[in-house]
Amino acid sequence: MKRFICEPLRTVETEKGGVPVSFKWKGAEYRVASVLRQWQDYDYSPLVHKKTWRTRRHRNYFRIRTDSGEAFEMYCDRGTKLDDKKHWVLASELGDGVE
């Protein structure tokens, strides 16, 4: 069963290209064993009144499995400029049987 989390992650290690390899959440470190799926989101929030490139989301989503068997969905909010600080969010914990 999927459990909604939506908590910011302060420590995420990535490989070249921005794919996560480990992250810390609630004092524990999780190592990414495999990326099950990844996709990008360039859509607009339903709250946006004026749709421009600056008001679009710029997120990279990852569905991952850790080396201890848990499956999570997380995303990196990249911002609108190349030098913007990246914000990582742990979106949800996925139940058993996720591939």
N, CA, C and O atoms as a GROMACS GRO file, in nm:
protein
  396
    1MET      N    1   0.083  -0.118   0.000
    1MET     CA    2   0.000   0.000   0.000
    1MET      C    3   0.088   0.125   0.000
    1MET      O    4   0.187   0.132   0.074
    2LYS      N    5   0.053   0.221  -0.081
    2LYS     CA    6   0.132   0.344  -0.093
    2LYS      C    7   0.106   0.435   0.028
    2LYS      O    8  -0.009   0.453   0.069
    3ARG      N    9   0.214   0.493   0.083
    3ARG     CA   10   0.202   0.585   0.197
    3ARG      C   11   0.260   0.720   0.157
    3ARG      O   12   0.378   0.731   0.124
    4PHE      N   13   0.176   0.824   0.161
    4PHE     CA   14   0.217   0.959   0.126
    4PHE      C   15   0.309   1.014   0.234
    4PHE      O   16   0.277   1.006   0.352
    5ILE      N   17   0.424   1.072   0.194
    5ILE     CA   18   0.521   1.127   0.288
    5ILE      C   19   0.539   1.276   0.266
    5ILE      O   20   0.513   1.356   0.355
    6CYS      N   21   0.584   1.315   0.148
    6CYS     CA   22   0.606   1.454   0.108
    6CYS      C   23   0.690   1.533   0.210
    6CYS      O   24   0.645   1.633   0.265
    7GLU      N   25   0.813   1.484   0.233
    7GLU     CA   26   0.905   1.551   0.326
    7GLU      C   27   1.032   1.589   0.251
    7GLU      O   28   1.083   1.511   0.170
    8PRO      N   29   1.083   1.709   0.278
    8PRO     CA   30   1.209   1.749   0.213
    8PRO      C   31   1.325   1.663   0.263
    8PRO      O   32   1.328   1.624   0.380
    9LEU      N   33   1.418   1.636   0.174
    9LEU     CA   34   1.540   1.562   0.208
    9LEU      C   35   1.657   1.659   0.201
    9LEU      O   36   1.677   1.726   0.099
   10ARG      N   37   1.733   1.667   0.307
   10ARG     CA   38   1.846   1.761   0.310
   10ARG      C   39   1.973   1.699   0.252
   10ARG      O   40   2.057   1.770   0.197
   11THR      N   41   1.988   1.567   0.265
   11THR     CA   42   2.110   1.502   0.220
   11THR      C   43   2.076   1.396   0.115
   11THR      O   44   2.021   1.291   0.148
   12VAL      N   45   2.111   1.424  -0.009
   12VAL     CA   46   2.094   1.329  -0.120
   12VAL      C   47   2.224   1.328  -0.199
   12VAL      O   48   2.270   1.432  -0.246
   13GLU      N   49   2.282   1.211  -0.214
   13GLU     CA   50   2.401   1.195  -0.297
   13GLU      C   51   2.355   1.147  -0.434
   13GLU      O   52   2.268   1.060  -0.445
   14THR      N   53   2.414   1.204  -0.540
   14THR     CA   54   2.374   1.167  -0.676
   14THR      C   55   2.496   1.129  -0.757
   14THR      O   56   2.609   1.168  -0.726
   15GLU      N   57   2.472   1.053  -0.863
   15GLU     CA   58   2.578   1.026  -0.959
   15GLU      C   59   2.566   1.129  -1.070
   15GLU      O   60   2.475   1.212  -1.069
   16LYS      N   61   2.657   1.123  -1.164
   16LYS     CA   62   2.654   1.216  -1.277
   16LYS      C   63   2.519   1.202  -1.348
   16LYS      O   64   2.473   1.090  -1.373
   17GLY      N   65   2.456   1.313  -1.380
   17GLY     CA   66   2.324   1.311  -1.442
   17GLY      C   67   2.212   1.330  -1.341
   17GLY      O   68   2.095   1.341  -1.381
   18GLY      N   69   2.244   1.334  -1.212
   18GLY     CA   70   2.144   1.364  -1.111
   18GLY      C   71   2.065   1.246  -1.057
   18GLY      O   72   1.968   1.266  -0.984
   19VAL      N   73   2.106   1.124  -1.090
   19VAL     CA   74   2.036   1.006  -1.040
   19VAL      C   75   2.078   0.980  -0.895
   19VAL      O   76   2.198   0.974  -0.867
   20PRO      N   77   1.982   0.964  -0.802
   20PRO     CA   78   2.018   0.945  -0.661
   20PRO      C   79   2.085   0.810  -0.636
   20PRO      O   80   2.045   0.709  -0.693
   21VAL      N   81   2.188   0.811  -0.549
   21VAL     CA   82   2.254   0.687  -0.509
   21VAL      C   83   2.237   0.660  -0.360
   21VAL      O   84   2.250   0.546  -0.315
   22SER      N   85   2.208   0.766  -0.282
   22SER     CA   86   2.178   0.749  -0.139
   22SER      C   87   2.109   0.875  -0.088
   22SER      O   88   2.119   0.983  -0.147
   23PHE      N   89   2.039   0.857   0.025
   23PHE     CA   90   1.975   0.972   0.089
   23PHE      C   91   1.956   0.942   0.237
   23PHE      O   92   1.953   0.826   0.279
   24LYS      N   93   1.942   1.048   0.316
   24LYS     CA   94   1.916   1.035   0.460
   24LYS      C   95   1.775   1.083   0.488
   24LYS      O   96   1.731   1.188   0.439
   25TRP      N   97   1.704   1.002   0.569
   25TRP     CA   98   1.568   1.037   0.606
   25TRP      C   99   1.544   0.988   0.748
   25TRP      O  100   1.563   0.870   0.778
   26LYS      N  101   1.502   1.078   0.835
   26LYS     CA  102   1.473   1.048   0.976
   26LYS      C  103   1.590   0.978   1.044
   26LYS      O  104   1.570   0.882   1.119
   27GLY      N  105   1.711   1.026   1.018
   27GLY     CA  106   1.830   0.976   1.086
   27GLY      C  107   1.890   0.849   1.027
   27GLY      O  108   1.996   0.806   1.071
   28ALA      N  109   1.824   0.788   0.930
   28ALA     CA  110   1.876   0.665   0.868
   28ALA      C  111   1.927   0.696   0.728
   28ALA      O  112   1.873   0.782   0.658
   29GLU      N  113   2.031   0.623   0.687
   29GLU     CA  114   2.082   0.639   0.551
   29GLU      C  115   2.032   0.524   0.465
   29GLU      O  116   2.037   0.408   0.506
   30TYR      N  117   1.983   0.557   0.348
   30TYR     CA  118   1.930   0.459   0.253
   30TYR      C  119   2.018   0.462   0.128
   30TYR      O  120   2.047   0.569   0.074
   31ARG      N  121   2.061   0.344   0.083
   31ARG     CA  122   2.140   0.332  -0.039
   31ARG      C  123   2.046   0.282  -0.150
   31ARG      O  124   1.970   0.188  -0.130
   32VAL      N  125   2.053   0.346  -0.264
   32VAL     CA  126   1.968   0.309  -0.377
   32VAL      C  127   2.030   0.189  -0.448
   32VAL      O  128   2.142   0.196  -0.498
   33ALA      N  129   1.956   0.078  -0.451
   33ALA     CA  130   2.002  -0.043  -0.519
   33ALA      C  131   1.965  -0.039  -0.666
   33ALA      O  132   2.041  -0.084  -0.751
   34SER      N  133   1.846   0.016  -0.696
   34SER     CA  134   1.804   0.024  -0.837
   34SER      C  135   1.702   0.135  -0.856
   34SER      O  136   1.622   0.166  -0.767
   35VAL      N  137   1.707   0.193  -0.975
   35VAL     CA  138   1.606   0.290  -1.016
   35VAL      C  139   1.505   0.213  -1.099
   35VAL      O  140   1.537   0.162  -1.206
   36LEU      N  141   1.381   0.204  -1.049
   36LEU     CA  142   1.278   0.127  -1.116
   36LEU      C  143   1.215   0.203  -1.232
   36LEU      O  144   1.176   0.145  -1.333
   37ARG      N  145   1.208   0.335  -1.214
   37ARG     CA  146   1.149   0.420  -1.318
   37ARG      C  147   1.193   0.563  -1.292
   37ARG      O  148   1.216   0.601  -1.178
   38GLN      N  149   1.206   0.642  -1.398
   38GLN     CA  150   1.230   0.785  -1.382
   38GLN      C  151   1.159   0.861  -1.493
   38GLN      O  152   1.145   0.811  -1.605
   39TRP      N  153   1.114   0.983  -1.460
   39TRP     CA  154   1.044   1.067  -1.556
   39TRP      C  155   1.055   1.212  -1.515
   39TRP      O  156   1.096   1.244  -1.404
   40GLN      N  157   1.019   1.301  -1.607
   40GLN     CA  158   1.025   1.445  -1.582
   40GLN      C  159   0.885   1.504  -1.582
   40GLN      O  160   0.795   1.453  -1.649
   41ASP      N  161   0.868   1.610  -1.506
   41ASP     CA  162   0.739   1.679  -1.498
   41ASP      C  163   0.764   1.826  -1.531
   41ASP      O  164   0.833   1.896  -1.458
   42TYR      N  165   0.706   1.871  -1.642
   42TYR     CA  166   0.715   2.011  -1.683
   42TYR      C  167   0.578   2.076  -1.685
   42TYR      O  168   0.558   2.175  -1.755
   43ASP      N  169   0.484   2.022  -1.611
   43ASP     CA  170   0.347   2.072  -1.613
   43ASP      C  171   0.333   2.196  -1.523
   43ASP      O  172   0.429   2.237  -1.458
   44TYR      N  173   0.215   2.253  -1.521
   44TYR     CA  174   0.185   2.370  -1.439
   44TYR      C  175   0.102   2.329  -1.318
   44TYR      O  176   0.022   2.235  -1.325
   45SER      N  177   0.121   2.398  -1.209
   45SER     CA  178   0.036   2.379  -1.092
   45SER      C  179  -0.104   2.430  -1.126
   45SER      O  180  -0.116   2.527  -1.201
   46PRO      N  181  -0.208   2.369  -1.072
   46PRO     CA  182  -0.343   2.420  -1.097
   46PRO      C  183  -0.365   2.559  -1.036
   46PRO      O  184  -0.464   2.625  -1.067
   47LEU      N  185  -0.275   2.604  -0.949
   47LEU     CA  186  -0.287   2.734  -0.885
   47LEU      C  187  -0.228   2.848  -0.968
   47LEU      O  188  -0.247   2.965  -0.935
   48VAL      N  189  -0.157   2.814  -1.075
   48VAL     CA  190  -0.092   2.915  -1.158
   48VAL      C  191  -0.193   2.982  -1.250
   48VAL      O  192  -0.269   2.916  -1.320
   49HIS      N  193  -0.192   3.116  -1.248
   49HIS     CA  194  -0.285   3.191  -1.332
   49HIS      C  195  -0.223   3.226  -1.467
   49HIS      O  196  -0.291   3.224  -1.570
   50LYS      N  197  -0.095   3.258  -1.466
   50LYS     CA  198  -0.026   3.294  -1.590
   50LYS      C  199   0.076   3.186  -1.622
   50LYS      O  200   0.172   3.166  -1.547
   51LYS      N  201   0.056   3.115  -1.732
   51LYS     CA  202   0.142   3.003  -1.767
   51LYS      C  203   0.260   3.050  -1.852
   51LYS      O  204   0.245   3.079  -1.971
   52THR      N  205   0.377   3.057  -1.789
   52THR     CA  206   0.501   3.091  -1.857
   52THR      C  207   0.605   2.986  -1.817
   52THR      O  208   0.579   2.904  -1.730
   53TRP      N  209   0.722   2.989  -1.881
   53TRP     CA  210   0.825   2.891  -1.847
   53TRP      C  211   0.871   2.905  -1.702
   53TRP      O  212   0.917   2.808  -1.642
   54ARG      N  213   0.858   3.025  -1.646
   54ARG     CA  214   0.899   3.046  -1.507
   54ARG      C  215   0.801   2.986  -1.407
   54ARG      O  216   0.840   2.955  -1.294
   55THR      N  217   0.677   2.968  -1.446
   55THR     CA  218   0.577   2.914  -1.353
   55THR      C  219   0.557   2.764  -1.370
   55THR      O  220   0.477   2.703  -1.299
   56ARG      N  221   0.630   2.703  -1.463
   56ARG     CA  222   0.622   2.557  -1.481
   56ARG      C  223   0.701   2.486  -1.374
   56ARG      O  224   0.797   2.540  -1.318
   57ARG      N  225   0.661   2.363  -1.345
   57ARG     CA  226   0.742   2.278  -1.259
   57ARG      C  227   0.859   2.226  -1.342
   57ARG      O  228   0.847   2.204  -1.462
   58HIS      N  229   0.971   2.207  -1.277
   58HIS     CA  230   1.090   2.150  -1.340
   58HIS      C  231   1.140   2.041  -1.246
   58HIS      O  232   1.234   2.061  -1.169
   59ARG      N  233   1.076   1.923  -1.254
   59ARG     CA  234   1.106   1.816  -1.159
   59ARG      C  235   1.149   1.689  -1.230
   59ARG      O  236   1.099   1.655  -1.338
   60ASN      N  237   1.242   1.619  -1.167
   60ASN     CA  238   1.282   1.485  -1.210
   60ASN      C  239   1.234   1.388  -1.102
   60ASN      O  240   1.273   1.400  -0.986
   61TYR      N  241   1.151   1.293  -1.141
   61TYR     CA  242   1.096   1.194  -1.049
   61TYR      C  243   1.173   1.063  -1.061
   61TYR      O  244   1.220   1.027  -1.169
   62PHE      N  245   1.185   0.991  -0.947
   62PHE     CA  246   1.253   0.862  -0.943
   62PHE      C  247   1.173   0.767  -0.856
   62PHE      O  248   1.137   0.801  -0.743
   63ARG      N  249   1.146   0.650  -0.908
   63ARG     CA  250   1.091   0.540  -0.829
   63ARG      C  251   1.210   0.447  -0.806
   63ARG      O  252   1.267   0.394  -0.901
   64ILE      N  253   1.246   0.429  -0.678
   64ILE     CA  254   1.369   0.356  -0.646
   64ILE      C  255   1.343   0.242  -0.548
   64ILE      O  256   1.242   0.240  -0.476
   65ARG      N  257   1.436   0.148  -0.546
   65ARG     CA  258   1.436   0.042  -0.445
   65ARG      C  259   1.570   0.052  -0.372
   65ARG      O  260   1.674   0.065  -0.435
   66THR      N  261   1.565   0.045  -0.240
   66THR     CA  262   1.687   0.056  -0.159
   66THR      C  263   1.752  -0.082  -0.145
   66THR      O  264   1.692  -0.184  -0.178
   67ASP      N  265   1.876  -0.082  -0.095
   67ASP     CA  266   1.946  -0.209  -0.076
   67ASP      C  267   1.884  -0.293   0.035
   67ASP      O  268   1.914  -0.412   0.047
   68SER      N  269   1.797  -0.233   0.118
   68SER     CA  270   1.727  -0.309   0.222
   68SER      C  271   1.585  -0.348   0.180
   68SER      O  272   1.510  -0.405   0.259
   69GLY      N  273   1.548  -0.318   0.052
   69GLY     CA  274   1.422  -0.368  -0.002
   69GLY      C  275   1.305  -0.271  -0.006
   69GLY      O  276   1.204  -0.302  -0.069
   70GLU      N  277   1.316  -0.156   0.058
   70GLU     CA  278   1.206  -0.059   0.053
   70GLU      C  279   1.198   0.006  -0.084
   70GLU      O  280   1.299   0.021  -0.153
   71ALA      N  281   1.077   0.045  -0.123
   71ALA     CA  282   1.057   0.117  -0.249
   71ALA      C  283   1.000   0.255  -0.217
   71ALA      O  284   0.907   0.268  -0.137
   72PHE      N  285   1.057   0.358  -0.279
   72PHE     CA  286   1.015   0.496  -0.257
   72PHE      C  287   0.998   0.568  -0.390
   72PHE      O  288   1.052   0.527  -0.492
   73GLU      N  289   0.921   0.675  -0.385
   73GLU     CA  290   0.915   0.770  -0.496
   73GLU      C  291   0.968   0.902  -0.442
   73GLU      O  292   0.927   0.949  -0.336
   74MET      N  293   1.061   0.961  -0.517
   74MET     CA  294   1.120   1.088  -0.475
   74MET      C  295   1.136   1.175  -0.598
   74MET      O  296   1.136   1.126  -0.711
   75TYR      N  297   1.151   1.306  -0.574
   75TYR     CA  298   1.174   1.394  -0.689
   75TYR      C  299   1.271   1.505  -0.651
   75TYR      O  300   1.288   1.541  -0.535
   76CYS      N  301   1.333   1.558  -0.757
   76CYS     CA  302   1.424   1.672  -0.745
   76CYS      C  303   1.359   1.790  -0.815
   76CYS      O  304   1.337   1.786  -0.936
   77ASP      N  305   1.329   1.894  -0.740
   77ASP     CA  306   1.277   2.018  -0.798
   77ASP      C  307   1.398   2.102  -0.836
   77ASP      O  308   1.469   2.153  -0.750
   78ARG      N  309   1.420   2.116  -0.967
   78ARG     CA  310   1.542   2.178  -1.018
   78ARG      C  311   1.537   2.329  -1.023
   78ARG      O  312   1.642   2.392  -1.040
   79GLY      N  313   1.421   2.390  -1.010
   79GLY     CA  314   1.412   2.535  -1.026
   79GLY      C  315   1.411   2.570  -1.174
   79GLY      O  316   1.407   2.481  -1.258
   80THR      N  317   1.415   2.698  -1.205
   80THR     CA  318   1.403   2.742  -1.344
   80THR      C  319   1.535   2.786  -1.406
   80THR      O  320   1.541   2.810  -1.527
   81LYS      N  321   1.642   2.797  -1.325
   81LYS     CA  322   1.772   2.838  -1.377
   81LYS      C  323   1.874   2.728  -1.352
   81LYS      O  324   1.860   2.650  -1.259
   82LEU      N  325   1.978   2.723  -1.436
   82LEU     CA  326   2.080   2.619  -1.422
   82LEU      C  327   2.150   2.622  -1.287
   82LEU      O  328   2.188   2.517  -1.236
   83ASP      N  329   2.168   2.740  -1.228
   83ASP     CA  330   2.239   2.749  -1.102
   83ASP      C  331   2.146   2.752  -0.980
   83ASP      O  332   2.192   2.777  -0.869
   84ASP      N  333   2.015   2.727  -0.999
   84ASP     CA  334   1.923   2.720  -0.886
   84ASP      C  335   1.959   2.602  -0.796
   84ASP      O  336   2.007   2.499  -0.842
   85LYS      N  337   1.935   2.620  -0.666
   85LYS     CA  338   1.957   2.512  -0.570
   85LYS      C  339   1.853   2.403  -0.595
   85LYS      O  340   1.735   2.432  -0.616
   86LYS      N  341   1.896   2.279  -0.592
   86LYS     CA  342   1.807   2.166  -0.612
   86LYS      C  343   1.739   2.131  -0.479
   86LYS      O  344   1.804   2.129  -0.374
   87HIS      N  345   1.610   2.104  -0.484
   87HIS     CA  346   1.533   2.066  -0.366
   87HIS      C  347   1.480   1.924  -0.386
   87HIS      O  348   1.405   1.898  -0.479
   88TRP      N  349   1.520   1.833  -0.297
   88TRP     CA  350   1.476   1.694  -0.305
   88TRP      C  351   1.361   1.671  -0.209
   88TRP      O  352   1.360   1.724  -0.097
   89VAL      N  353   1.264   1.592  -0.252
   89VAL     CA  354   1.147   1.560  -0.170
   89VAL      C  355   1.123   1.410  -0.177
   89VAL      O  356   1.121   1.351  -0.285
   90LEU      N  357   1.104   1.348  -0.061
   90LEU     CA  358   1.061   1.209  -0.055
   90LEU      C  359   0.909   1.211  -0.062
   90LEU      O  360   0.843   1.247   0.035
   91ALA      N  361   0.854   1.171  -0.175
   91ALA     CA  362   0.711   1.185  -0.200
   91ALA      C  363   0.629   1.076  -0.132
   91ALA      O  364   0.529   1.106  -0.066
   92SER      N  365   0.669   0.949  -0.148
   92SER     CA  366   0.590   0.842  -0.090
   92SER      C  367   0.673   0.715  -0.073
   92SER      O  368   0.774   0.694  -0.140
   93GLU      N  369   0.624   0.632   0.018
   93GLU     CA  370   0.678   0.498   0.035
   93GLU      C  371   0.582   0.404  -0.035
   93GLU      O  372   0.461   0.410  -0.012
   94LEU      N  373   0.635   0.318  -0.119
   94LEU     CA  374   0.551   0.229  -0.198
   94LEU      C  375   0.542   0.092  -0.131
   94LEU      O  376   0.636   0.049  -0.065
   95GLY      N  377   0.433   0.027  -0.149
   95GLY     CA  378   0.413  -0.104  -0.087
   95GLY      C  379   0.486  -0.215  -0.159
   95GLY      O  380   0.563  -0.190  -0.252
   96ASP      N  381   0.462  -0.336  -0.115
   96ASP     CA  382   0.523  -0.454  -0.175
   96ASP      C  383   0.474  -0.475  -0.317
   96ASP      O  384   0.366  -0.429  -0.354
   97GLY      N  385   0.553  -0.542  -0.396
   97GLY     CA  386   0.515  -0.576  -0.532
   97GLY      C  387   0.538  -0.466  -0.634
   97GLY      O  388   0.494  -0.479  -0.748
   98VAL      N  389   0.607  -0.358  -0.596
   98VAL     CA  390   0.635  -0.249  -0.688
   98VAL      C  391   0.754  -0.287  -0.774
   98VAL      O  392   0.858  -0.330  -0.724
   99GLU      N  393   0.739  -0.270  -0.902
   99GLU     CA  394   0.849  -0.296  -0.996
   99GLU      C  395   0.871  -0.176  -1.084
   99GLU      O  396   0.959  -0.178  -1.170
   0.00000   0.00000   0.00000
